[in-house]
Amino acid sequence: SSSSSSSSSDASDLRGVVPLTARSARDPNVSSVRAAIDHCNRLTSWVAFTVMAGQTPRERAAEYDRFVNVAMQCVRANNYSAAMAILAGVNHNAVFRMRQTRAEISERAAAAVEDLKELFSASGSFQRYRKRLHECRPPTICFLGIVLQDLTFTLDGNPDYYCGDRLVNFRKWRRASEIIHTQHSLLVTDEHSYSFNLQSSLALALGHVVVNSFRSDDDLYALSLRQEPRQG
């Protein structure tokens, strides 16, 4: 595997998902989407870096186990965005290649990762994830990558007009509206909100760490090789 790839990059790396044009670059809605994408990528990077930063395989496995537990708690809280980002971090190629670390991972964490991978499997156009999303009650934080994929497929895969620009393709715009409306119906609102008590100092600390600890895939792979060099 190359140093710039990850075993779950198709699901986690959203950096190229939103096309940027001169017009959309000034659109505050696009800026918000980009900020959300950037946060997911930074969270994934931070998780992978934190797991690999442990000095021994046992320490690294303990961090791995903790993050998997957090991801499962996120799923229970309907925060699929964070769960997917954490899964991408622990399943990053730079982490996955560390055999000594993987040998220390608990059976419980290993089984939980398999459950997460099954939930977020792209099989059947993310059939299992969509089914769970349909059954859950708000508030819910959806995985943005799938929303953008659906919108891109709908907007780019269908014409705006029929019959030489004389008839508007209302089916296309109705489908796009349904995708957006579904996400809005699951969002946090005054009526549907989380009942967690905010720990301001912890939230600020985590926010600072995630924002300032981004590492490229090449940097993460280099760290992986330093911690567990290739064996002849």
Secondary structure, DSSP 8 states (H G I E B T S, - for coil): --TT--TTHHHH--TTSS---TTGGG-HHHHHHHHHHHHHHHHHHHHHHHHHTSSSHHHHHHHHHHHHHHHHHHHHTTBHHHHHHHHHHHT-HHHHT-HHHHHHS-HHHHHHHHHHHHHT--HHHHHHHHHHHHH--S--B--HHHHHHHHHHHHHSS-SEETTTTEE-HHHHHHHHHHHHHHHHHS--SSS-------HHHHHHHHHHHHH----HHHHHHHHHHHS----
